[in-house]
Amino acid sequence: MSAWTGHHFARPGNRFWPALHASGFTPRRFAPAEQAQLLGLGLGVTNVAPRATARADELSTRELVEGGRALAAKVAEHRPAWLAVLGVTAYRVAFDDRHAQVGPQQRTLGGTRIWALPSPSGLNAHWTPAALAEEFGRLRAAAFAPAADMPSGVPRDLPEESR
C-alpha cells in the first residue's frame, strides 16, 4: 500500500499515524497523504530500506545494512537532533548493534541521538496502540527536554548546540 500510494505507513492496519498523534508529536491524527506537513512540525520521515514491504522480514540483511549507510549519510547532511528508527530488529541489522533494545541508544551519528522504536505494524501485536504511544511519548519527552532531564541511557556528552 505504501509503495502504491507513495506515502509512508499507508497500510490501514499500520499504527504509526495514531501513535504519532497519541504521543503528542502531532496536534491531530494525520493521514499518510499529509506526511509532508510533518516538516512544519520539525519532523521528517524517511526509510532505512529502499523498498516498501508488507513485513520487515522481507528485507534482506544487505538491504538493511546498505539502507543504514544511506540513512547515516542523510543524517550527516540534514543533522537532526534525533533519529527515530522504527523497528528495533531493523535497527540492529542496519547499524550492526545486535544488543539494541527499544529506547535511547548509546550510539550517535555525529551529534544526532538515536531512539529505536517498536515497529508500528499491526503484525507487531505485542505492542498495543497504548504502549506504542507511550514509547513514542518517551522519545518526544526526551527530544524536548533540557539536557539535564534526559532519561538515563541518552548520550549527554554532546556539545550544547547539538542538544
C-alpha positions as CSV (number, residue, x, y, z in Angstrom):
1,M,0.0,0.0,0.0
2,S,2.8,2.4,0.9
3,A,4.6,1.7,-2.4
4,W,1.4,2.2,-4.3
5,T,0.4,5.4,-2.6
6,G,3.9,6.9,-2.3
7,H,3.3,7.6,1.4
8,H,4.9,6.1,4.5
9,F,2.8,3.8,6.7
10,A,-0.2,3.9,4.4
11,R,-1.4,0.4,5.1
12,P,-4.7,0.6,7.0
13,G,-3.5,-1.6,9.9
14,N,-0.3,0.4,10.5
15,R,-0.4,2.2,13.8
16,F,2.3,4.8,13.1
17,W,0.0,7.8,12.5
18,P,-2.2,7.1,15.5
19,A,0.8,6.6,17.7
20,L,2.4,9.8,16.5
21,H,-0.7,11.7,17.4
22,A,-1.4,10.0,20.7
23,S,2.1,10.6,21.8
24,G,1.8,14.4,21.3
25,F,4.0,14.7,18.3
26,T,1.2,16.0,16.1
27,P,-1.8,18.1,17.0
28,R,-4.2,15.7,15.3
29,R,-4.1,12.4,13.5
30,F,-2.5,12.9,10.1
31,A,-3.3,10.8,7.1
32,P,-0.4,9.2,5.2
33,A,-1.0,11.6,2.3
34,E,-0.3,14.5,4.7
35,Q,3.2,13.3,5.6
36,A,4.8,16.5,4.0
37,Q,3.1,18.5,6.8
38,L,5.3,16.9,9.3
39,L,8.2,19.1,8.2
40,G,6.3,22.1,9.5
41,L,6.4,20.4,12.9
42,G,10.1,19.8,12.8
43,L,9.6,16.1,11.9
44,G,10.8,14.2,8.9
45,V,10.1,10.7,7.6
46,T,12.4,8.5,5.5
47,N,13.3,4.8,5.1
48,V,16.1,2.6,6.3
49,A,15.3,0.2,3.5
50,P,14.9,1.3,-0.2
51,R,11.6,-0.5,-0.8
52,A,8.3,-0.9,0.9
53,T,7.3,-4.3,2.2
54,A,4.3,-5.8,4.0
55,R,6.6,-7.4,6.5
56,A,10.0,-6.4,7.9
57,D,11.4,-9.9,7.4
58,E,11.0,-9.4,3.6
59,L,14.1,-7.2,3.7
60,S,17.5,-8.8,3.3
61,T,20.4,-8.1,5.6
62,R,22.2,-6.5,2.7
63,E,19.3,-4.1,2.1
64,L,19.2,-3.1,5.7
65,V,22.9,-2.6,6.0
66,E,23.1,-0.5,2.8
67,G,20.0,1.3,3.9
68,G,21.7,2.1,7.3
69,R,24.7,3.6,5.4
70,A,22.4,5.7,3.2
71,L,20.4,6.8,6.3
72,A,23.6,7.8,8.1
73,A,24.6,9.9,5.1
74,K,21.1,11.7,5.2
75,V,21.6,12.3,8.9
76,A,25.1,13.8,8.2
77,E,23.6,16.1,5.6
78,H,20.5,17.2,7.5
79,R,21.9,17.0,11.1
80,P,18.6,16.3,13.0
81,A,18.9,16.4,16.8
82,W,17.2,12.9,16.9
83,L,16.8,9.9,14.6
84,A,14.0,7.5,15.4
85,V,14.3,4.1,13.8
86,L,11.0,2.2,13.7
87,G,11.6,-1.5,14.3
88,V,14.4,-2.5,16.7
89,T,15.2,-5.5,14.6
90,A,15.8,-3.4,11.5
91,Y,17.9,-1.0,13.7
92,R,20.0,-3.9,15.0
93,V,20.8,-5.1,11.5
94,A,21.2,-1.7,9.8
95,F,23.5,-0.3,12.4
96,D,25.2,-3.6,13.5
97,D,24.0,-3.4,17.1
98,R,22.6,-6.8,17.9
99,H,22.1,-5.9,21.5
100,A,20.0,-2.8,20.9
101,Q,16.7,-2.6,22.8
102,V,13.7,-0.3,22.3
103,G,14.6,3.2,23.6
104,P,17.5,5.6,23.5
105,Q,20.7,4.2,22.1
106,Q,24.3,4.8,23.2
107,R,25.4,5.2,19.6
108,T,25.1,8.6,17.9
109,L,25.5,9.6,14.3
110,G,27.6,12.7,14.6
111,G,25.6,14.8,17.0
112,T,22.4,13.0,16.3
113,R,21.0,10.9,19.1
114,I,19.1,7.7,18.2
115,W,16.0,6.2,19.6
116,A,14.9,2.7,18.5
117,L,11.1,2.5,18.5
118,P,9.0,-0.6,18.1
119,S,7.6,-1.3,14.7
120,P,4.1,0.2,14.4
121,S,3.0,-2.6,12.1
122,G,-0.2,-4.3,13.0
123,L,1.8,-7.5,12.8
124,N,3.7,-6.4,15.9
125,A,0.7,-7.1,18.0
126,H,2.5,-7.5,21.4
127,W,3.0,-3.7,21.3
128,T,-0.5,-2.4,21.9
129,P,-1.6,1.0,20.5
130,A,-1.3,2.5,24.0
131,A,2.2,1.0,24.5
132,L,3.3,2.3,21.1
133,A,2.0,5.8,22.0
134,E,3.7,5.6,25.4
135,E,7.1,4.7,23.8
136,F,6.7,7.4,21.1
137,G,5.9,9.8,24.0
138,R,9.1,8.9,25.8
139,L,11.0,9.9,22.7
140,R,9.0,13.1,22.5
141,A,9.8,13.9,26.1
142,A,13.5,13.3,25.6
143,A,13.6,15.3,22.4
144,F,12.1,18.3,24.0
145,A,13.6,18.0,27.5
146,P,16.5,20.1,28.8
147,A,19.7,18.1,28.7
148,A,19.7,17.6,32.5
149,D,16.3,16.0,32.3
150,M,17.1,13.4,29.6
151,P,16.4,9.8,30.6
152,S,19.2,7.5,31.5
153,G,20.9,5.9,28.6
154,V,20.7,9.1,26.5
155,P,24.1,10.3,25.5
156,R,25.0,13.5,27.4
157,D,28.4,14.2,26.0
158,L,27.2,16.3,23.1
159,P,28.1,20.0,22.6
160,E,25.4,22.3,23.9
161,E,24.5,23.5,20.4
162,S,23.7,19.9,19.5
163,R,21.1,19.4,22.3
